């Protein structure tokens, strides 16, 4: 599992219509840590990034690797 970028986290929350409070509740990471990560303030632990990513993926987000077009996110196709 690769790390996610702050922009991917913000975009994923937007697709899900999740606040930082909701993401915090879903992944067990303090809201202030999410705020700092998304604002690109300081380093974020790999375990924290994994928890954020797992919560967003469980909710239906797919992370798109940087493959020449830049990293991205999308919602998983249902059905």
Secondary structure, DSSP 8 states (H G I E B T S, - for coil): -----HHHHHHHHHHHT--HHHHHHHHT--HHHHHHHHTT-S---HHHHHHHHHHHHHTTEEEE--SSS--EEEE----
